[in-house]
């Protein structure tokens, strides 16, 4: 009798969860932010969201169609290729387009975000093999590309439509960073204003923190996201930002814990911590490596925001994504049942 054991290729865990199902949960979690962006910034926000999603999905389809020789033999295989694309469609391009639209200001032109969507899907995702093979976060990289290519519109932030007031003291950057990080870090906006996004300049989906928290709760309930990851990232960032802000006070260093909430509620910290840093493909795999990933990313974001007076979440995500292979290499989990071999004592 043949007792040979045949082990199939991993993974060996069976589950009803599929990539399409998980990505659909992420889309649902992003809906509150998308709706809040429309409520806050009007029809222009809706237009940008639709354009970004449409161009991302269309780019994925065209790339897949060409790659699978849909145009060969006078497009005789076009129907079969289209069916294969529909069967493999996993909503990742929808997520990329939606996140890209939510992390840009409403002042962006429709063709600019269309170019950003094409760049994100074609060059960052599909060029490296598609879903699960991209090295960096497509939406974050596309935002950096748009920031460098369309710097005028990307740096022009707007107040919500219902904010019929003019705050002269607010900066043109994301959510009052100058007042938080300047010589006098006291902000005239309350924590409730920052939490609700009322009267605050910002990006389409990053302004209303209530919507972000609603998406975070949904992802935790659906077990798509580990509950401690955004909390760890936010806590470390807030504490580091408070430490850095102490140097800005006149008359010497001053540690003011009251600045903790204004820091974590400003800019795109919460949105990045919930929807971008925990990306399955571009984040570490084991828990220990994830701890290193979130702690270093949070500290780096706080330091860069202090010195640049700008929102640098996308740049930090890109940097940390590039270091993920190094983190996975040196921060490894201990295999189950593994024990260090005992070295023989000297003289024996």
C-alpha positions as CSV (number, residue, x, y, z in Angstrom):
1,X,0.0,0.0,0.0
2,X,1.4,3.4,-1.0
3,X,1.6,5.7,2.1
4,X,2.9,8.7,0.2
5,X,1.4,11.9,1.4
6,X,0.7,14.5,-1.3
7,X,0.6,18.1,-0.1
8,X,-1.1,20.5,-2.4
9,X,0.0,24.1,-2.9
10,X,-1.1,26.6,-0.2
11,X,-3.3,28.1,1.1
12,X,-4.9,25.2,2.9
13,X,-7.6,27.2,4.7
14,X,-11.1,26.7,3.3
15,X,-13.6,29.5,3.6
16,X,-16.7,30.8,1.9
17,X,-15.0,34.3,1.7
18,X,-13.8,35.2,-1.7
19,X,-11.8,38.1,-3.0
20,X,-14.8,39.5,-4.7
21,X,-16.9,39.3,-1.5
22,X,-14.2,41.0,0.5
23,X,-13.7,43.8,-2.0
24,X,-17.5,44.3,-2.2
25,X,-17.5,44.8,1.6
26,X,-14.9,47.5,1.2
27,X,-17.0,49.2,-1.5
28,X,-20.0,49.2,0.9
29,X,-17.8,50.6,3.7
30,X,-16.7,53.4,1.4
31,X,-20.3,54.4,0.6
32,X,-20.8,56.6,3.7
33,X,-17.7,58.6,2.8
34,X,-18.9,58.9,-0.8
35,X,-22.3,60.1,0.2
36,X,-20.9,62.5,2.8
37,X,-18.6,63.9,0.1
38,X,-21.7,64.5,-2.1
39,X,-23.6,66.2,0.7
40,X,-20.7,68.4,1.7
41,X,-19.4,69.3,-1.8
42,X,-22.4,68.9,-4.1
43,X,-22.7,67.6,-7.6
44,X,-19.0,68.1,-8.5
45,X,-18.1,65.5,-5.9
46,X,-20.5,63.0,-7.4
47,X,-19.2,63.7,-10.9
48,X,-15.6,63.1,-9.8
49,X,-16.5,59.8,-8.0
50,X,-18.3,58.5,-11.1
51,X,-15.6,59.6,-13.5
52,X,-12.8,58.0,-11.3
53,X,-14.7,54.7,-11.0
54,X,-15.7,54.6,-14.6
55,X,-12.1,55.2,-15.9
56,X,-10.6,52.7,-13.5
57,X,-13.0,49.9,-14.5
58,X,-12.6,50.8,-18.2
59,X,-8.8,50.8,-18.0
60,X,-8.9,47.4,-16.3
61,X,-11.2,46.0,-19.0
62,X,-9.1,47.4,-21.9
63,X,-5.9,46.1,-20.4
64,X,-7.4,42.7,-19.8
65,X,-8.9,42.7,-23.3
66,X,-5.6,43.5,-25.0
67,X,-3.6,41.1,-22.8
68,X,-5.9,38.2,-23.6
69,X,-5.7,38.9,-27.4
70,X,-9.3,40.1,-27.8
71,X,-8.4,42.0,-30.9
72,X,-6.7,39.0,-32.7
73,X,-8.4,37.3,-35.6
74,X,-10.5,40.4,-36.3
75,X,-11.9,40.3,-32.7
76,X,-13.3,36.8,-33.1
77,X,-12.4,36.0,-29.5
78,X,-13.9,39.3,-28.2
79,X,-17.0,37.7,-26.7
80,X,-15.1,35.0,-24.9
81,X,-12.6,37.5,-23.5
82,X,-15.4,39.7,-22.2
83,X,-17.0,36.8,-20.5
84,X,-13.7,35.9,-18.8
85,X,-13.3,39.5,-17.6
86,X,-16.8,39.5,-16.1
87,X,-16.1,36.2,-14.3
88,X,-12.8,37.4,-12.9
89,X,-14.0,41.0,-12.0
90,X,-13.4,41.5,-8.3
91,X,-14.3,45.1,-7.7
92,X,-10.7,46.1,-7.0
93,X,-10.8,48.7,-9.7
94,X,-14.0,50.1,-8.3
95,X,-12.2,50.5,-4.9
96,X,-9.2,52.2,-6.5
97,X,-11.4,54.7,-8.4
98,X,-13.6,55.4,-5.4
99,X,-10.7,55.9,-3.0
100,X,-8.8,58.1,-5.5
101,X,-11.9,60.3,-5.8
102,X,-12.3,60.6,-2.0
103,X,-8.7,61.7,-1.3
104,X,-8.6,64.6,-3.8
105,X,-10.2,68.0,-3.4
106,X,-13.3,68.9,-5.3
107,X,-11.4,71.5,-7.3
108,X,-9.8,68.7,-9.5
109,X,-10.9,68.7,-13.1
110,X,-12.7,65.6,-14.5
111,X,-9.9,64.8,-17.0
112,X,-7.3,65.1,-14.3
113,X,-8.9,62.4,-12.1
114,X,-9.5,60.4,-15.3
115,X,-5.8,60.4,-16.0
116,X,-5.1,59.6,-12.4
117,X,-7.4,56.6,-12.6
118,X,-5.8,55.3,-15.8
119,X,-2.3,55.7,-14.2
120,X,-3.4,53.8,-11.0
121,X,-4.9,50.8,-12.8
122,X,-2.7,50.5,-15.9
123,X,0.7,51.3,-14.5
124,X,0.5,50.5,-10.8
125,X,-1.9,47.5,-10.8
126,X,-2.2,45.7,-14.2
127,X,1.4,46.3,-15.4
128,X,2.6,44.2,-12.4
129,X,0.1,41.4,-13.0
130,X,-3.2,42.6,-11.7
131,X,-5.0,42.0,-8.4
132,X,-2.6,40.8,-5.6
133,X,0.6,41.6,-7.5
134,X,0.9,45.4,-7.3
135,X,3.9,46.6,-5.2
136,X,2.3,49.8,-3.9
137,X,-1.2,51.1,-3.2
138,X,-2.6,52.2,-6.6
139,X,-4.8,55.0,-5.2
140,X,-2.1,56.6,-3.1
141,X,0.4,56.4,-5.9
142,X,-2.1,58.0,-8.3
143,X,-2.7,60.8,-5.9
144,X,1.0,61.5,-5.7
145,X,1.2,61.4,-9.5
146,X,-1.7,63.9,-9.7
147,X,-0.1,66.1,-7.0
148,X,3.0,66.4,-9.1
149,X,1.3,66.7,-12.4
150,X,-1.7,69.0,-11.4
151,X,-0.2,70.9,-8.5
152,X,-2.5,73.9,-8.8
153,X,-5.8,72.2,-8.6
154,X,-4.6,69.5,-6.2
155,X,-3.5,72.2,-3.7
156,X,-6.8,74.1,-3.9
157,X,-9.2,73.0,-1.1
158,X,-12.8,74.1,-0.7
159,X,-15.2,74.5,2.1
160,X,-18.4,72.4,2.2
161,X,-21.3,73.9,0.3
162,X,-23.3,74.6,3.4
163,X,-20.5,76.5,5.1
164,X,-21.5,80.0,4.2
165,X,-18.6,81.5,6.1
166,X,-15.1,82.6,5.4
167,X,-12.4,81.6,7.8
168,X,-9.4,83.8,6.9
169,X,-7.1,82.1,9.3
170,X,-7.4,78.7,7.6
171,X,-4.6,77.6,5.3
172,X,-5.1,76.4,1.7
173,X,-3.8,73.0,2.8
174,X,-5.8,70.1,4.1
175,X,-7.8,70.8,7.3
176,X,-6.1,73.7,9.1
177,X,-2.6,72.1,9.3
178,X,-0.9,75.5,9.6
179,X,-2.8,76.5,12.7
180,X,-2.0,73.1,14.3
181,X,1.7,73.0,13.4
182,X,2.6,76.7,13.4
183,X,4.2,78.8,16.1
184,X,1.0,78.8,18.1
185,X,-0.5,75.3,17.7
186,X,-3.9,76.3,19.3
187,X,-6.7,75.9,16.8
188,X,-9.8,78.0,16.6
189,X,-11.7,75.0,15.4
190,X,-13.3,72.7,18.0
191,X,-12.8,69.0,18.0
192,X,-16.5,68.7,17.1
193,X,-16.0,70.9,14.0
194,X,-13.1,68.7,12.9
195,X,-15.1,65.5,13.7
196,X,-18.1,66.6,11.6
197,X,-16.2,68.5,9.0
198,X,-18.3,71.6,9.3
199,X,-16.5,74.7,8.1
200,X,-13.3,72.8,7.3
201,X,-11.4,72.8,4.1
202,X,-10.5,69.3,2.9
203,X,-10.8,66.4,0.4
204,X,-14.0,64.9,-0.7
205,X,-14.1,61.8,1.5
206,X,-11.7,62.8,4.3
207,X,-13.6,65.7,5.8
208,X,-16.5,63.9,7.6
209,X,-15.0,61.6,10.3
210,X,-18.4,60.2,11.2
211,X,-18.6,58.5,7.7
212,X,-15.1,57.1,8.1
213,X,-15.9,55.6,11.5
214,X,-19.1,54.1,10.1
215,X,-17.0,52.4,7.4
216,X,-14.5,51.2,10.0
217,X,-17.2,49.6,12.1
218,X,-18.7,47.8,9.1
219,X,-15.3,46.4,8.1
220,X,-14.7,45.2,11.7
221,X,-18.1,43.6,11.9
222,X,-17.5,41.8,8.6
223,X,-14.1,40.8,9.8
224,X,-12.4,42.4,6.8
225,X,-10.3,44.6,9.0
226,X,-8.5,43.9,12.2
227,X,-10.0,46.4,14.7
228,X,-6.7,47.2,16.4
229,X,-4.8,48.3,13.2
230,X,-6.4,51.7,12.6
231,X,-6.5,52.3,16.4
232,X,-2.8,51.6,16.8
233,X,-1.9,53.8,13.8
234,X,-4.1,56.7,15.0
235,X,-2.9,56.5,18.6
236,X,0.8,56.4,17.7
237,X,0.3,59.2,15.2
238,X,-1.6,61.4,17.6
239,X,0.9,61.0,20.4
240,X,3.9,61.6,18.1
241,X,2.2,64.7,16.7
242,X,1.6,66.1,20.1
243,X,5.3,65.5,21.0
244,X,6.4,67.3,17.8
245,X,3.9,70.2,18.4
246,X,5.5,70.9,21.7
247,X,8.5,72.4,19.9
248,X,6.4,75.0,18.3
249,X,5.4,76.8,21.4
250,X,7.1,80.1,22.2
251,X,9.1,80.2,25.4
252,X,10.2,76.6,25.4
253,X,9.0,73.1,24.9
254,X,5.4,72.4,26.0
255,X,3.5,69.1,26.0
256,X,-0.2,69.8,25.4
257,X,-2.3,66.6,25.3
258,X,-5.3,68.7,24.3
259,X,-3.9,68.8,20.7
260,X,-4.3,65.0,20.4
261,X,-7.8,65.1,19.0
262,X,-7.2,68.1,16.6
263,X,-4.2,66.2,15.1
264,X,-6.0,62.9,14.5
265,X,-9.2,64.6,13.3
266,X,-7.4,66.8,10.8
267,X,-6.4,65.9,7.2
268,X,-6.6,62.3,6.0
269,X,-5.2,60.5,9.0
270,X,-8.3,58.5,9.8
271,X,-9.2,57.8,6.2
272,X,-5.7,56.5,5.5
273,X,-5.6,54.4,8.7
274,X,-8.9,52.7,7.8
275,X,-9.0,52.3,4.1
276,X,-5.4,52.6,2.8
277,X,-2.8,51.4,5.3
278,X,-4.5,48.0,5.9
279,X,-4.5,47.1,2.2
280,X,-4.1,43.3,2.0
281,X,-1.7,43.3,-0.9
282,X,0.7,46.1,0.2
283,X,0.8,45.5,4.0
284,X,2.8,42.9,6.0
285,X,1.3,39.5,6.5
286,X,2.1,38.5,10.1
287,X,1.0,40.4,13.2
288,X,4.5,41.3,14.4
289,X,5.4,42.8,11.1
290,X,2.1,44.7,11.0
291,X,2.9,46.2,14.4
292,X,6.2,47.5,13.0
293,X,4.5,48.7,9.8
294,X,1.8,50.8,11.6
295,X,4.1,52.2,14.3
296,X,6.8,53.3,11.8
297,X,4.2,54.7,9.4
298,X,2.4,56.7,12.1
299,X,5.6,58.2,13.4
300,X,6.9,59.0,9.9
301,X,3.5,60.7,9.0
302,X,3.6,62.8,12.2
303,X,7.2,64.0,11.6
304,X,6.6,64.8,7.9
305,X,3.4,66.7,8.6
306,X,5.2,68.8,11.3
307,X,8.1,69.8,9.0
308,X,6.2,70.1,5.7
309,X,2.9,71.6,7.0
310,X,1.2,69.5,4.4
311,X,-0.9,66.3,4.2
312,X,1.7,63.6,3.4
313,X,-0.4,60.4,4.1
314,X,-0.1,59.2,0.5
315,X,3.7,59.7,0.4
316,X,4.1,57.8,3.7
317,X,1.9,55.0,2.4
318,X,4.1,54.7,-0.7
319,X,7.3,54.7,1.3
320,X,6.0,52.1,3.7
321,X,4.7,49.9,0.9
322,X,8.2,49.8,-0.6
323,X,9.6,48.7,2.8
324,X,7.0,45.9,3.3
325,X,9.2,43.2,1.7
326,X,12.1,44.2,4.0
327,X,9.8,44.1,7.0
328,X,8.4,40.7,6.1
329,X,11.9,39.4,5.6
330,X,13.3,40.3,9.0
331,X,10.1,40.3,11.2
332,X,8.9,36.7,10.9
333,X,6.5,34.7,13.0
334,X,7.6,31.8,15.0
335,X,6.5,28.5,13.3
336,X,4.0,26.5,15.3
337,X,5.9,23.9,17.5
338,X,9.3,25.4,16.8
339,X,11.9,25.3,19.6
340,X,15.4,26.6,19.5
341,X,18.0,23.9,19.5
342,X,20.0,23.8,22.8
343,X,23.7,24.4,22.4
344,X,26.0,21.9,24.3
345,X,27.7,23.5,27.3
346,X,31.4,24.0,27.2
347,X,33.4,21.1,28.5
348,X,30.7,18.5,27.6
